[in-house]
Amino acid sequence: MSLVYEKQIRVTKTHIDQNNHVNNVQYVSWVEEIASEHWESVKYKTEYPEDIWMLLDHHIQYKKQVYLNDIITVKTYPKAPEGIRQPRKVEFYCNGQLVVDSLTLWVLIDSKAKRIQRLKNDWLEKI
């Protein structure tokens, strides 16, 4: 698996809040969106292609403001599993500077049994 997944987003009016910068809630939405896109791009290379990720915990730090028409580069990558939890970093860059930093914890749900799936410690290495 390409451990780093990246995309660019051009900031539009729909992303802007009353303070004329990207709304903080928009970043939370993008975190979920890019995590989903990354999984969709690699899930069939894993032992878990039918399973579903559920977000457990989300930490985000806003470092700089981003404005209309700015281009944001979003990077995400999974970190080593922690038991049943799978940490994932999402970083937002604008003009080469880190503007938002996020760490989320996810669990994988077995789509048939509707239970948390315990990941193998080396599952990322096998992709």
C-alpha positions as CSV (number, residue, x, y, z in Angstrom):
1,M,0.0,0.0,0.0
2,S,1.2,3.4,-0.7
3,L,1.3,4.5,2.9
4,V,0.9,8.2,1.9
5,Y,-2.1,9.2,0.0
6,E,-2.2,12.8,-1.3
7,K,-4.6,15.1,-3.0
8,Q,-5.1,18.8,-3.6
9,I,-8.2,20.9,-2.9
10,R,-8.9,24.4,-4.1
11,V,-10.7,26.4,-1.5
12,T,-14.1,27.6,-2.7
13,K,-16.8,29.8,-1.3
14,T,-18.6,26.7,0.2
15,H,-15.5,26.1,2.4
16,I,-15.4,29.6,3.8
17,D,-17.0,30.8,7.1
18,Q,-18.1,34.2,8.4
19,N,-14.5,35.0,9.2
20,N,-13.5,34.6,5.5
21,H,-11.2,31.6,6.1
22,V,-11.8,27.9,5.8
23,N,-14.3,26.7,8.3
24,N,-12.8,24.4,11.0
25,V,-15.7,22.0,10.5
26,Q,-14.7,21.7,6.8
27,Y,-11.3,20.3,7.9
28,V,-13.1,17.6,9.9
29,S,-15.1,16.7,6.8
30,W,-11.9,16.5,4.7
31,V,-10.2,14.3,7.2
32,E,-13.0,11.7,6.9
33,E,-13.2,12.2,3.1
34,I,-9.5,11.6,2.5
35,A,-9.3,8.6,4.8
36,S,-12.2,7.0,2.9
37,E,-10.6,7.8,-0.5
38,H,-7.3,6.2,0.7
39,W,-9.1,3.1,1.9
40,E,-11.1,2.8,-1.3
41,S,-7.8,3.0,-3.3
42,V,-6.2,0.1,-1.4
43,K,-8.8,-2.1,0.3
44,Y,-8.8,-4.9,-2.4
45,K,-5.0,-5.4,-1.7
46,T,-5.8,-6.2,2.0
47,E,-7.4,-9.1,3.8
48,Y,-10.3,-6.8,4.7
49,P,-11.8,-5.5,1.5
50,E,-15.5,-5.8,2.6
51,D,-14.9,-4.3,6.1
52,I,-15.7,-0.8,7.2
53,W,-13.7,1.8,9.2
54,M,-15.4,3.6,12.1
55,L,-13.9,6.8,13.6
56,L,-13.3,6.6,17.4
57,D,-11.3,9.6,18.3
58,H,-10.2,12.8,16.5
59,H,-7.6,15.3,17.5
60,I,-7.0,18.3,15.3
61,Q,-4.7,21.3,15.6
62,Y,-5.3,24.5,13.6
63,K,-2.0,26.3,12.9
64,K,-2.7,28.9,10.2
65,Q,-5.7,30.2,8.3
66,V,-6.4,29.3,4.7
67,Y,-8.5,31.5,2.4
68,L,-10.6,31.6,-0.7
69,N,-8.8,30.2,-3.8
70,D,-5.9,28.8,-1.8
71,I,-4.7,25.4,-2.8
72,I,-4.4,22.9,0.0
73,T,-2.3,19.7,-0.3
74,V,-3.8,17.0,2.0
75,K,-1.6,14.0,3.0
76,T,-2.8,11.0,5.0
77,Y,-1.1,7.9,6.1
78,P,-1.8,5.1,8.6
79,K,0.6,4.6,11.6
80,A,1.3,1.3,13.2
81,P,-1.8,-0.4,14.7
82,E,-2.4,-0.1,18.4
83,G,-4.3,-3.3,19.3
84,I,-7.8,-2.8,17.8
85,R,-7.1,0.8,17.0
86,Q,-5.6,2.1,13.8
87,P,-4.1,5.6,14.1
88,R,-4.1,7.8,11.0
89,K,-2.4,11.1,10.4
90,V,-3.9,13.8,8.1
91,E,-1.9,16.8,7.3
92,F,-3.0,19.9,5.5
93,Y,-0.4,22.1,3.7
94,C,-0.8,25.5,2.0
95,N,2.1,27.1,0.3
96,G,4.4,24.5,1.7
97,Q,3.4,25.2,5.3
98,L,1.6,22.8,7.7
99,V,-1.7,24.6,8.4
100,V,-3.7,21.8,10.1
101,D,-2.5,18.6,11.7
102,S,-4.9,15.8,12.6
103,L,-4.5,12.4,14.4
104,T,-7.5,10.1,14.3
105,L,-8.1,6.6,15.8
106,W,-10.2,4.1,13.8
107,V,-11.5,0.6,14.3
108,L,-12.2,-1.8,11.5
109,I,-15.7,-3.3,11.6
110,D,-16.3,-6.8,10.1
111,S,-19.1,-6.1,7.7
112,K,-20.8,-9.5,8.1
113,A,-20.4,-10.0,11.9
114,K,-20.9,-6.3,12.7
115,R,-18.0,-6.6,15.2
116,I,-14.7,-4.9,15.6
117,Q,-12.0,-6.7,13.5
118,R,-8.7,-7.2,15.2
119,L,-6.0,-6.1,12.8
120,K,-2.8,-8.1,12.4
121,N,0.2,-6.1,13.6
122,D,1.9,-6.4,10.3
123,W,-1.1,-5.8,8.1
124,L,0.3,-2.6,6.6
125,E,3.5,-4.3,5.5
126,K,1.7,-7.0,3.5
127,I,0.0,-4.5,1.2
